[in-house]
């Protein structure tokens, strides 16, 4: 029994070490999210609580940006639902890879699933749930730490510096999209089509344009992007 506990601990620590590169990106991104959230009128407690309870980097930044833009609650919820649908697939893949594990660990794993921890675990040869929890929990805590640092230091920083954090959302999406765009002209076309749709629809639908353009872009992607590319694992 003791050796089993030691094995789980060592795997968890190994996973945490794998997540260190993620923390270097998540802490500044968490600060950027906090800057937008505070500017949108959220309290420090609300800002940090969202990081703990609604763990989705792009989702949190989108939500804070939409609050800043005066969007309705239903628009914010639906936008995040559409943008974060991919986590259903990711959580299922993690569950299939780790094999048998307890329900509480599965629930915790699902809550902690984000793009970076999923990608890191996918590259890991060890399929232990404790490896994944080490990766995912470390990444989660680093994001929350960034948000916590943000609400503390933002008042101490010059306005020009705090305003610069407002580009966090765009920087995050650029970082996600650039690799796929470089690999596929079809993906590049799809991104362009979706962006144009969002700009055009925003003139008529306001904050709902992001939801509608995302859904229309996904529908267009079914016809624009080759199935072979999606199945190749490069997407």
C-alpha positions in Angstrom: 0.0 0.0 0.0 2.8 2.4 0.9 4.6 1.7 -2.3 1.4 2.4 -4.2 1.0 5.8 -2.5 4.7 6.6 -3.2 4.1 5.7 -6.9 1.1 8.0 -7.2 3.0 10.8 -5.5 6.0 10.4 -7.8 3.8 10.4 -10.9 2.0 13.5 -9.7 5.3 15.3 -9.1 6.5 14.2 -12.6 3.3 15.6 -14.1 3.8 18.9 -12.2 7.3 19.2 -13.6 6.0 18.7 -17.1 3.6 21.6 -16.5 6.4 24.1 -15.6 6.6 25.5 -19.2 2.8 26.1 -19.1 3.1 28.2 -16.0 5.4 30.7 -17.7 2.6 31.5 -20.1 -0.3 31.2 -17.7 0.8 33.6 -15.0 1.1 36.6 -17.3 -2.1 35.6 -19.0 -3.8 35.4 -15.7 -2.6 38.9 -14.9 -4.0 40.1 -18.3 -7.3 38.5 -17.6 -7.4 40.2 -14.2 -6.7 43.6 -15.8 -9.7 43.2 -18.1 -12.0 41.8 -15.3 -11.2 44.7 -13.0 -11.7 47.2 -15.8 -15.1 45.6 -16.5 -16.1 46.4 -12.9 -15.6 43.0 -11.3 -14.3 42.9 -7.7 -11.0 41.2 -6.9 -12.9 38.4 -5.2 -15.1 37.9 -8.3 -12.1 38.0 -10.5 -10.1 35.4 -8.7 -13.2 33.2 -8.0 -13.9 33.0 -11.8 -10.4 31.6 -12.3 -11.0 28.9 -9.6 -14.6 28.0 -10.7 -14.7 28.8 -14.4 -11.3 27.6 -15.5 -11.0 28.4 -19.2 -8.5 31.0 -20.2 -10.1 32.3 -23.4 -13.5 31.8 -21.8 -12.7 34.0 -18.8 -11.2 36.7 -21.0 -14.2 36.6 -23.3 -16.5 36.8 -20.4 -14.7 39.8 -18.8 -14.5 41.5 -22.2 -18.3 41.0 -22.8 -19.0 42.3 -19.3 -17.0 45.3 -20.2 -19.0 45.7 -23.4 -22.3 45.5 -21.5 -23.4 42.1 -22.8 -26.2 40.2 -21.2 -25.6 37.2 -18.9 -27.3 34.8 -21.4 -25.0 36.1 -24.2 -21.9 35.5 -22.1 -23.0 32.0 -21.1 -23.9 30.9 -24.6 -20.7 32.4 -26.1 -18.6 30.5 -23.6 -20.6 27.3 -24.2 -19.9 27.5 -27.9 -16.2 28.5 -27.6 -15.5 25.8 -25.0 -17.4 22.9 -26.5 -14.0 21.4 -27.4 -13.5 20.5 -23.8 -16.1 17.8 -24.0 -14.0 16.1 -26.6 -10.7 16.7 -24.7 -12.2 15.3 -21.4 -13.4 12.2 -23.2 -10.0 11.6 -24.7 -8.3 12.0 -21.3 -10.8 9.6 -19.7 -10.2 7.0 -22.5 -6.4 7.3 -22.1 -6.2 7.0 -18.3 -8.4 4.0 -18.2 -10.1 3.1 -15.0 -10.1 5.8 -12.2 -12.4 6.9 -9.5 -15.4 9.2 -10.2 -14.1 12.1 -8.0 -10.8 12.1 -9.9 -12.6 12.0 -13.2 -14.7 15.0 -12.2 -11.6 16.9 -11.1 -9.8 16.0 -14.3 -12.7 17.3 -16.4 -12.7 20.6 -14.5 -9.0 21.0 -15.0 -9.0 20.2 -18.7 -7.7 23.0 -21.0 -5.8 23.0 -24.3 -2.3 23.1 -22.9 -2.7 20.4 -20.2 -4.5 18.2 -22.7 -1.7 18.6 -25.3 1.0 18.0 -22.7 -0.7 14.8 -21.5 -1.3 13.6 -25.0 2.4 13.7 -25.6 3.1 11.8 -22.4 3.9 8.1 -22.7 2.6 7.5 -19.1 -1.2 7.4 -19.1 -1.6 7.5 -15.3 -4.3 9.8 -14.0 -1.8 11.2 -11.5 0.5 12.3 -14.3 -2.5 14.2 -15.8 -3.5 15.7 -12.4 0.0 16.9 -11.8 0.1 18.7 -15.2 -3.5 20.0 -15.0 -3.5 21.1 -11.3 -0.1 22.9 -11.7 -1.4 24.8 -14.8 -4.7 25.6 -13.0 -3.0 27.0 -9.9 -0.5 29.0 -12.0 -3.4 30.7 -13.8 -5.2 31.4 -10.5 -1.9 32.8 -9.1 -1.6 35.1 -12.1 -5.2 36.4 -11.5 -4.3 36.9 -7.8 -1.2 38.8 -8.7 -3.1 40.8 -11.2 -5.7 42.1 -8.7 -2.9 43.1 -6.3 -0.4 44.8 -8.5 -2.6 46.4 -11.2 -3.3 49.5 -9.0 0.5 49.9 -8.6 1.2 49.9 -12.4 1.1 52.9 -14.8 -2.1 53.2 -16.8 -0.3 52.5 -20.1 0.9 49.2 -18.7 -2.5 48.0 -17.4 -4.1 49.1 -20.7 -1.6 46.9 -22.6 -3.0 43.8 -20.9 -6.3 44.4 -22.9 -4.7 42.7 -25.9 -4.4 39.4 -24.0 -7.5 37.9 -25.7 -6.1 38.6 -29.1 -2.6 37.4 -28.2 -4.1 34.1 -26.9 -6.1 33.4 -30.0 -3.2 34.3 -32.3 -1.0 31.9 -30.4 -3.7 29.2 -30.8 -4.4 29.9 -34.5 -1.0 30.6 -36.0 0.3 26.9 -35.9 -2.9 25.7 -37.6 -2.9 28.5 -40.2 0.7 27.7 -41.1 -0.2 24.0 -41.7 -3.4 24.6 -43.7 -4.5 27.2 -46.1 -8.1 25.9 -45.6 -7.8 26.7 -41.9 -6.5 30.2 -42.8 -9.5 30.7 -45.1 -11.9 29.5 -42.4 -10.4 32.0 -39.9 -10.7 34.8 -42.3 -14.3 33.9 -43.2 -15.3 33.7 -39.5 -13.6 37.0 -38.7 -15.4 38.8 -41.6 -18.7 37.3 -40.4 -18.1 38.6 -36.9 -17.3 42.1 -38.1 -20.3 42.2 -40.4 -22.8 40.7 -37.9 -21.6 42.9 -35.1 -23.2 45.8 -36.9 -26.6 44.1 -36.5 -26.3 41.6 -33.6 -24.0 43.3 -31.2 -22.4 40.9 -28.7 -24.4 38.0 -30.2 -22.3 38.2 -33.3 -19.5 36.2 -31.8 -21.9 33.3 -31.1 -23.5 33.4 -34.5 -20.2 33.8 -36.4 -18.6 31.0 -34.5 -21.5 28.6 -35.3 -21.5 29.7 -39.0 -17.7 29.3 -39.1 -18.0 25.8 -37.7 -20.6 25.0 -40.3 -18.4 26.4 -43.1 -15.5 24.4 -41.8 -17.3 21.2 -42.3 -17.1 21.9 -46.1 -13.9 23.9 -46.3 -11.5 21.7 -44.2 -10.6 18.3 -45.5 -11.4 15.3 -43.3 -7.9 13.9 -43.9 -6.4 17.0 -42.3 -8.6 16.7 -39.2 -7.9 13.0 -38.8 -4.2 13.4 -39.3 -3.8 14.8 -35.8 -2.2 18.1 -37.0 -5.4 20.1 -36.4 
